[in-house]
Amino acid sequence: MDSAARSTGINADHQKEVIEAGDRADEKADAPTEAIMTSPLKEQVGGGHYAAMKIQPVEFITANKIPFIEGCVIKYVCRHRAKNGKQDIEKAIHFLNLLLELEYPEDMRTEHRRRANEEMSKEATKWVEKFCRAYPVYQSFPYGGGDAQ
């Protein structure tokens, strides 16, 4: 028994087996396995709606260095027929609205103001029309919708 084996209490045969097992493990780790050789583009978790495409959205997005939000729009538009239909289109629109708000905040504030004013104007017109119907004497008023009776 050599001095290393004596100090550890391991016999030489066992020590040799451990070293050989370690060498075999190292060889396996160095050798490419089937799982490593398979491209992630060839497999898909949760369906086949991307893998069936000639060019997957991720390939196009990556090759063109497209930012995250725009990439999401592309992804949802490309898959809507094969996966979630209308919901994917709604998701794409949601991401487009996020893009507008984040990239063009001043334009969005103006658009929000315009929409809010438009909604308030519609509501105000409804109330005036309702008021004029309730009080016929005011029907000749410009928004009354009719002549005085």
N, C-alpha and C positions, 0 to 999 in steps of 0.2 A: 504494500500500500504506500503511495507516495505521500509527501508531507501535506499537500493540499487536501487530499482525501482524508488523512488522519485528523487534521484540524477541524474539518467540517463534519466528520462522521459519515461521509458518503463514500461508498466504495467506488473504485475506478470504473467499473462497468456501468454503474448507474450514472456516473458523471458523464461518461461518453454518450450514453443514450439521451441524456438531457441536452447535450451540445448538438447531437445529430438532429434531434427533434426541433431545436431552435433553428438550425440551418434549413431544415425542410420548410419550416414556417416562413423564414425569410425568402426562400425561393418562391413559395406560393404568393407571397405579398408582392414580389417583383414581377411575377407572371401576370399578363393581362387576363382578366376573367371575362366570361361572356357578358356579364352585367355591365362591366366597364366598357366593353367594346360596342354595346348597343347605344345608339345615339338617342338622347332624350327627345329629339324631334320625331323619332320613329314610334315612341310610346307616349300614351297620354293617360293621365289619371282622370277618371270620371267621364269617359265618353270618347268619341272619335271625331268630334266636330272640327278639330284643328288638324289632326293627323291626316284626314281625308283631303285636305286642301293641297293644291299644287305648290303654293307658296304659303307657308303658315304666317299668320299675322306677326308672330314674334320674330321671324326671319326678316320680314319687310321692315318692321319697326326698328330692329337692331341695325340692319344694314344702312338705314337712312338716318340713324341717330335721332329718332323721333322722341320727344319728351313724353313723360308718363301720361298726362291727361289726354293728349292727342292719340297716344298708343291705345289707351282704353277705348276711345271712340272707334278706332279702326277695328279693334278686337270685337267689340259688340256688334258693329255693323256687319263684319265678316261672318259672324256665327249665328246671326238671328234666325235664319231659315232652318238651320240644323239643330238649334238648341232651344232657346226660350221665346222665339217669335217676337211679338209686340213688346214684351218686357225688355228684351235686349235693345230694341230701338229706343225705348224710354230711357234706358240706362245711358245709351250714347248721347241722347239729348241732354240728360242730366250733366254728363261730363262736358258737353259743349257749353252749357250754361255756367258751369264752374269755370271753364276756360275764359268765357267772357268776363265773368266777375273778377277773376284773379289777374287776367292780362290787361283788361280794359276797364278798370274800376270807375274812372270818371264817366265814361260812356254809359256804364251800367247805372250809375247814380242818376244820370240824366234820363235813361230809359225807365228806371223805377219811378222817377218823379212823373214822367209822362204818363205811364200806366196808372199811377195813383191818381193823377189829375183826371184822367179819362174815366176811371172808375167812380171818382167822387162826382164828376159831372153827370154820369149816367144815373147815379143814385139821387143827386139833386133834382134832375129832370123827372125821375119817377115820383119823388115827393111833391114836386110842384104840380105834376099832372094829377096825382092823387088828390091833392088839396083842391085843385080847380074842379075836379069831378064832384068833390064833397060840397063845395060852395060854388054853385053855378054862376053867381054874380061875378066871379073872377074868371070865367071862361074866355073872356076877351083879352085877358092878360097874355102877353106874348108867348108863354109856354103852355097856355091852357089847352090848346089843341081844338079850339072851337070858337064860335061867335057867341056873344052874350045873348041869353034868351029873354 
